[in-house]
Amino acid sequence: MSARSVEHVIKGERRSTDGPAIEITDPATGEVIAVASTADAAVLEETVAAATRAYESWSQMSLSKRSAVLFSFRHLVATRRDELARLISAEHGKTFDDAQGEITRGLENIDYACGIGHHLQGSYADQVSTGVDVYSYREALGVVAGITPFNFPVMVPLWMAPIAIAAGNSFILKPSERDPSASLLLADLWAEAGLPAGVFSVLHGGADLVNAILDHPDIAAVSFVGSTPIAKHVYQRASANGKRVQALGGAKNHAVIMPDADITEAADHLVAAGFGSAGQRCMAISAVVAVGTPEETSPLVKAIAERGREVVVGPSTDPRSEMGPVITPQAAERIRSIVATAESEGAQIVLDGRDLTVPGYEGGNFVGPTLVDNVPVTSTAYTEEIFGPVLVVIHAADLDEALEIVNANPYGNGAAIFTSSGGAARRFQRGVQAGMVGVNVPIPVPAGSFSFGGRKDSLFGDTHIYGREGLNFYTRAKAVTSRWPSSAARPAASLAFPSENDS
């Protein structure tokens, strides 16, 4: 079977370029299934110019017409969700059901954007001075860009583009080169929904294209989701160029399990949150803080291991699969290396998935569910984001010590507590340094009307992504002070600020 061609979308048309080709492989087999062409600075320049022209008319379109496009786009995404899910599964490797779930979360963000007429309502103050009124509103920035990761090739673009576009901006998407095909289908759906050509564009490329986006003077804002080192680079370089930036970095999401928690329920949720999507979620639980004595915590470790052994690992094409491969051979090797290092540092491998082989898919990037107990807080397995199906267990005597462990970690994306105590839950949610907190919920991703973002090394910039904060990011405020004096009562101008008696 010949590899598919993955083109750019520029001015509403698919187009290939002469840049170096990027091979896209099936993570379950290692076979090349598609080839993407890359965009250079000249292609970016053309795309930004077209996006600027499109913005000038799109931003002046009525809110009701923009909203109609969003409603149509939402319907098309829902109607074509199976097709989108198959593209995700083929290039990412996640199961079809998991890909479907990703699209569902993306639809929530389109739902929010559909209400743009309500969200952009301004404020008005009548007669602030004699014959003077003041009102404010928010308007679009212009051309904005999104740089998105491989782990959610549909959901993360839908965190960004619907709100940015509904607010009146043009949007340029630079998807991950690992699984870019779903972006092209999204572009098709935008066009079918009635979005004018040039308002949504797709460009493929690597670091050179990213840096060109960060440097381009006509791109007003950049949204990024990815690893912390790249997020920091994006934030520093783009903000130095005068752009608005929201750059979401890595994570080390913790789940604190109190002695009074339901062990069976906690273990089930930890396995799902830690091994789902092969651990390649920015909100995956990767660190379990077991609170209590060894007698109290050993049943938890045993229950996680037992449930983890039951997880069916295989290709996304097998409906029995609950977990697929990791994205690349290099990612698989890095995961195995980190686990080996933890073992050499004294940690115990309770469940070892490093040598897993899926019959018939020996060329795939498979790593099985792995559970490592008694991991030192100085170990790489704890300090770094593994981004694989590995749960590490740290022990704490009480909730105060557990909070100290969580808060000392450099990441602050998400954190959860499992407990039957309202007091412990409240102490945790108020004391933990994380942007998203779950109480008996392992992956506390907020609904689309709220926002998503962390703290510390998990977020660079002032705002979270999507929801009200996302809308504020893609718009800026304008305040208007107006007076319409009659010719018979025209007040005299003054060189001084108006005083109380002049009002």
N, C-alpha and C positions, 0 to 999 in steps of 0.2 A: 504494500500500500504506500503510495507516494505521500509525502508530507504536505499538509495544507499550507497555503500562504496566508499570513496574517498581516493585513495592511493597516495604514493609518487612516484616520477620518479627518479630512481637511476640507473646509468649506462645504461640508455635507456630503462629500464624495470619498469613497475608498480609494486609496492610492498607495502604491509601493514606491520606495525610494532606493537609491543606489548605495546606501550605507551598508556597513557590515551586517551580515545576517546573524540572527539570534535563534539558536535551536531550542525548541520546546519539547521536552520529553515527557513520556508517561511515567510517573513515579513508580507505578506498579510493575513495569516491564523494563524500563530503561531505554525504550525505543523512542527515536525522534518521530513525533507525530505532527509537528508544525514548524514553520520557519517564519520569523518576523523580520521585516526590514527595519532599520533604525533611522531616526531623524537626526539631522545635524542642525547647526545654528541657523543656516539659511532656511531650512524647512520650518523651524520654529518661528523665524521672522515672518514668513508668509502666513503661518497659522495665526500668530498674534495680530497681524494686520487685518486678516479676515474676521477674527473674533472682535476686534475693536469696531469695525464697521457694523457688525451684527449687533453689538451692544448698543450702539447709538440708536438704533430703531427699536430693539427689544426692550430696552429700559423705559422707553416712552409708551410702550403698549399698555393698555389698561390692565388693572389688576384682575378684572374679571376674565379677560382673554388669556392672561398668563395662567390663571387658576384653571381655566378650561383645558389648557395644554397639559398641566400637571395631572388633572383628573384622568385625562385620556392616557397619559403615560402610565399612571398607576394601574389602570385597567389592562393595558398591554403587558406590563411586567407580570401581573397576576395570571394573565391568560397564557403567557409563554414561559411560565416558571419551570416547567419540566425541561424545556429546551435549554434554559439558562443553567439549570442544575446539572444536566448532562455535560455541558461545557466545563463547569467547575470541577466536576468529578474526574473528567478525563485528564485535565491538566494539573489539578491540585492533588488529586488522589483521595479526597475525603469521600465518604459514602454518599449515596444519592439522598438519603434522608437528611443527613447533615447539611448537604448543599441546599436542600429545600428549606431547612430551618434558617439558613443564612439569608435566603431571599425573603422569608417572612419578616425578619428583623429589618431588612431594607425597606419593605413596604410600609412599615411603621413610620419611617422617616419621610417617605413620599406623602403619607397621610397628613403629617404635620405641615409639609410644604403646600399642600392643597389649600390650606386655610390662610394663605398669604395675605388676603384682603383684611383679615382680622389681625394678623400678627403685625402688620405694618401701620396700624392705626397710630396716629400721633396724638399730641396734646394741644390744648388751646386755652389761653387765658384772655378773657375779655376785659377791656378797659383797665389795663395795668397802669395807665396814665390817661389823662384826658384825651380821648379820641385815639388812643394807642392800644393795639392788640398784639399779642405775641402767640405764635404757634410754632410747633416743631414737628418734624417728621424725619424718617430715615430713608436714605436713597442708596442705590447700588454703588459699588466701588469702580466697576469697569470690567477688565479682564482678570480673572482669577484662575489659579491652577491647583490641581490636586495630584499628589504623588502618593500612590497607594501600594499596600503590601500584597504578597502572594497569598496570605492565609485567608483573606476574605475578598476575593476578586469582584464580588457584586455588592456585598453589604457595605464595605467601606466607601466605595464611590457613591453609594446611595446615602451615606451619612453626609456627603458634601454637596454633590451636584444639584439635587432637587431644591435645597434651600437657597443655594447660591443663584441658581437660575430663576427660581420663583421671585427672588428679590430684585431681579433685573440685570444680573451680571451675565457675562459670557464665561464659559468654563472650559478649561483645557485639562484633560485627564492624561496623566502619565502613569499607566498601570505597571504592575510588576511584569518584568520580561519572562517570569516563570509560567504565568497563566493569563495571558492577555486577551484570549479570544472572547470571553464573556463581555469585555468592554465594547467590542464591535457590535455585538447584538444589542447592547444597551443603546449604542448610537443609532442603530436601525430603529429601535422602538421610540427614541426621542423624535426622530424624523417622522415616523408614522403618526406620532401624536400631534404633529403640527408645529414642532419647534423649528424656527427659521434656521437655514443653513448658517454655520459659523458660530452659533451660540454654544454648541457642544462639539468639542473636537477631541480626538484621541491620537496621541503620539507615542511611539515606542522607542526605547533606548535605555542606556545605562547611565553611568555617572556623568558623562559629558553632557548629556541632555538635561539631567537634573541641574547641573551647575549653570547651564545656559538659561534655564527657567528661573533660577534664583537670581541671576544677574540681569535679566531682561528689564529694561526701564518701564515698559508698558504693561507689565504684569503687576497688579496692585497688591495681591495677597496670595499666599501659598499655604495650603493645608497638607500636612504630611502625617503618615502613620508608618512606623517601622521600628528599627532598633534604636537604642539610646545613642550610640555614637553618631549615627547618621542624623537622627533627630537634632542633636546638638549642632552638627554641621549645618543642617538646613536652617535652623533658627539663627545661628550667628551670621551666616552669609546673607540670607535673605533680609534679615532685619538691618544689617549693615548697609544694604542697598535700599533702605527706606520702605520695605514692604511690611504689611501685616503678616504675622506668622503664627500658626498654631501647629506645633510639632509634637506628636504623641510618640513617646519612646517605648522602651522595653518594660518588663514587669517581672516581679517575683511575688505572685499572689499567694497570700497565706490563708489557711483555714485553721482557726483555733478550735480544738475539740475539747470541751469541758467534760469533767467526769460525769456530770448529770445528763449528758447528751444521749440520745438513742443511738447506740453503737451501730446497729444494723442499718439504720437510715443514713447515718453519717458516712459509713463505709460505701454504701451504694452511691451517694452523691459525690464522694471524693473520687471514686473510680470513674464516674461519668465525667466529672469536671477535669480530672487529671489526664485521662487517656482518650477522651473524645477528640476527634480530629487529630489523633496522634500527638496530642499535647501542643498543637501548633495554633493555639488561640492566645491572643494578648490578654485574655481574662482567664486562661486555664489556671486551675489550682496546681501549683508545683511544690509548695512547702506546707507540710502539715505540722502544726504545733500541738503535740499531744500533752495535755495538762493533767498532772496527777502523779501518783506513785507508779512504779513499774507494774505493780499488780493491777492498777486501774487502766494503764495505757496499753498493756500487752494484748488484751482482747481486741482493741481497735486495730492494731497493726496486723494481727492475725486475720481479722475480718476483711481488711483491705486486700491482703494477699489472696485470700480465698476467692473474693469477688473478681480480682484482677486476673486470676488464672482462667476464669470463665469467658473473658472477652474474646470474641472471634475476630481474628486479624486476617485481612485478605484484601483483594482488589475491590474497587468500587463497583465493578461489574457483577460481583457476586452478591445477591441480595441477602445472604447470610452474614456478610461482613458487618462488624460493628466499628471497626477501626481500620484505616488504610495505612499506606506507607507515609514516611516523611518526604519532604519535597525533593531532596537531592542526595546522591551518595555521600557528598561531603558533609551534609547535615547528619546523616546516619553515623558516619565515622566520628564526628565531633561528640555526639551523644554517648557513644560507646566509650570514648576516651575519658569523658567527664565522670562517667560511672566508675570506670577502672581507677581513676585517681581518687575518688571518694573511698573506694574499698581499700586502697593503699594507705589512706589516712585514718583507718580504723573503723569506718562505717560498715554495717552489715547488709549484704545484698539478700533481702528476703524474697524477692521475686525478680528473676533475671531474664530480661527479654533481648539481650544483646545478640544472641546467636539464633534468633528466630529465622526460619526459612519457610516460605509459603510454597508448597509444591506447585510446580508449573510456573512460578513467578520468581525463579531464583535470581533474576537480574533486577528485581525490584528493591526499593529502598526501605525495607521493612525492619522495624525495631519493635519488639513486643513490649507490653506493659512491664514496667520495672519499678520496684519499691525498694528504697534504700533507707534503713533505720539508723538512728544514732549518728546522724551526719553532723560533723563539727560546723559551727557557724562561720569558721574561717575557710571551709572547703569551697572550691570552685563550684561544686554541685549545689551549694547554697547561695553563694554570692553572685553567681551569674545566671542569666536567663538561659535555661537549657533548650527550651522550645522543642521538646520531644516528650514521649510518653513515659516520663520519669517523675515519680513522687518521692520527695525526700522528707524524712520525719525528724523533727527536732523535739526535744522534751523540755517541759517547763514545770516547775513545782506548783505554780498558781497563776491566776489571771494577770497579776501585776508583772510577773516575769515574762509571761507570754507577750504582753504588750511591749515590754522593753525589747524583746527579740524582734518583733515585727517592726517597730519604729526605728530600730537601729539599722535595718536594711536600707540600702540606697534607693530602692524602688518604692513607689507608693501608688500603684494603679488601683488594685482592688484587694479587699480583705474580707473574710467571713468568720463568723463564730457559730458554732453549733452548741446549743445549750437549751435547757428547759427553764432557766432562770431569767426573768425579765430584768432583774438588777444587774446581772452579769452582762446581758446583752446591751443595756444602756451604758454601762461603764465602758464596754468595748467600743461601741459606735461613737461615743464622745471622745474617747482617748486615742483611738487608732489614727495614724497619719496616712490616710489613703483617700483617694478621691471618690471611690465607690465602695460601699459597705453592705454586706449581706448578713442577715440574721436568719440562720437555718436555710440560707440560700447560698450555694457555693459560687455561682457566677452572677454577681449582682449588676448585670448590664441594665441600665435604666431604660424605660420606655422612650419612644421617639420624641415625646413632648418634654422630656427632661434634658439631660445632656450626658456626655461621656468624656471622662478625662481623669487623670491621676494627679499625683503630686511628686515632688522631689525629682528624681531622674526619669520619671515616667511622663513628664509633661514640660515642654518648653514653650513659653508664651503665656498670655494672660487668660485665655478663654478655653473652655472645653469645646468639644465638637458636637454638632447637631443641636436640635431644640432651640430654645430662646438664645442661648449663648452662641450657637452657630449662626443664628440670624443676625445677632449683633456684630459678629465677626465679619460677615459679608455685606454689611451696610454701615453707613456713617450718619451721624445726626446732623441735621440742619435746623437752625432756629431762625425764624423770621419775625421781625418787629415792624409793624406796618401802621401807617397813619394816613388818612384821607381827609385832609382839612378842606373846608369850604373856602372860597376866595374871600368871603366876608369876615371870616374869623381865623385868618392865618396867623399862627403864633410867631413871635419873633425868635430867631435863632440865637443861641447863647454860646459863648466860648467856655462856659463852666458846665459841669454836670448839673442836671436839674436838681433843685433842692426840694425839701418836703413841701414848701409853699408853692412850688411850680407845678406839682403833680396834678 
